[in-house]
Amino acid sequence: MIAVALILLLVLIGISIPVAAALGVLGLVLDPLYSALPLTRAMGEMAWSSSNEFLLVAIPLFILLGEILLRSGFAQRMYDAMALWLSWLPGGLMHANIGASTLFSATSGSSVATAATVGTVALPQIRRRGYHEPLFLGSIAAGGTLGILIPPSINLVIYGVLTNTSVPKLYLAGIIPGVLMALLFMAVIVGACLLRPGWGGQRISASWGQRIRSLVHLLPPLGIFLLVVGSIYAGLATPTEAAALGVAGALLLAALSGRLSLAMLREASENTMRATAMIMLIVIAAAFLNFIMSAIGLTTALTDAITGLGLSPMWMLLALVLFYIVLGCFMETLSMMITTVPIVAPVMMALGFDPVWLGIVIIVLVETALITPPVGLNLFVVQSLRPEGSMQAVIYGALPFVLALFAMVALLALFPQMALWLPTLFG
């Protein structure tokens, strides 16, 4: 049964059926094979029960927040400011790619939006300043992965809903690993450019006066981050209400910058609706599939098979890492989370792993899937922004950053307090 389900899923995805449709079709195929449930009623009930969670309202709000900031011109000014502060390092503007991704992640919550935003403003610099193209492209793809780790993260909201874990605690837990992840990415760039100095491109020289004056362009994303996250931990708002506050703050910034218009709001709203529809369709389809899997006993069989291995907690963690690395090569990250977390999380928690810490580890592993071929979503996003060139260059440039993500998982395993210190301190 397990083998049949896995083979069917890989075949459906392999023939380019959209992920949500593949998950739904798999549920429709498995039920008559192994059960006889009233599917019409089940589909309706699962569609309703999986989408009426109040916390899920935060998803379109966070997407709209990022869309407004993108169309208000803050991304370009933020990138230019990061370039003045970080381009003295070996690797030059590649550090600005990581720094700008880190800041934009603190307002966006989406890896795809982060990679697309930073990539749009950064790509013209490759040939203009003589950078090694694959590594430069890889830095954009890797920087984009921070969008689902640094709060406010849409994927952390999904994990919180799936496991009934506190989203505010997950947001706190993601801050230190997120910043450290950005530093590890920058360390990869420094190491590569020290070994190959010609990869670092032309440096940008700037005076301290220019750098200090540029700080004003870093204030909007930091202000939005403090508004969203600060309102949660001050006890003034729930995550959903904080997302609404973030949207209000973004609208105010857009108005003050003179970029607020009906045309801009229409474009931002349309993109928000498209992204939200895609996410919610995956959520509903995955919830339906999980219901079918539970009804036919597949979830229990998988859980029994895993626990029956008799592995120690650390060996089970290693098995989890390998599982997500392999699965990430074939599945889109959100659908991978929604289909696997309800099965994996109870097993890992029964072995004594903290649910908040586990959430951060799973998010880091999901980040890896974003930049590993053949289905690494950020790889396709960066490639789509290029006027010409092969996909191999993007894949080649992203590989060193995959090692940094593996190092992050190892650090979290060795030092769990990296993720748990802030939730413990403020919990």
WOMO-V885104 format. One record per run of one state. SS is the DSSP state (@ for helix, = for strand, . for the rest). FROM is the first residue (numbers start at 1). LEN is the number of residues. If there is no record, write none. Layout:
<<SS:FROM:LEN> <SS:FROM:LEN>>
This chain:
<<.:1:1> <@:2:13> <.:15:4> <@:19:16> <.:35:4> <@:39:11> <.:50:4> <@:54:18> <.:72:2> <@:74:13> <.:87:6> <@:93:16> <.:109:2> <@:111:12> <.:123:2> <@:125:4> <.:129:2> <=:131:1> <.:132:1> <@:133:16> <.:149:5> <@:154:10> <.:164:3> <@:167:29> <.:196:1> <@:197:3> <=:200:1> <.:201:7> <@:208:7> <.:215:1> <@:216:18> <.:234:5> <@:239:18> <.:257:5> <@:262:34> <.:296:2> <@:298:10> <.:308:5> <@:313:16> <.:329:4> <@:333:18> <.:351:4> <@:355:16> <.:371:6> <@:377:9> <.:386:5> <@:391:24> <.:415:2> <@:417:10> <.:427:1>>
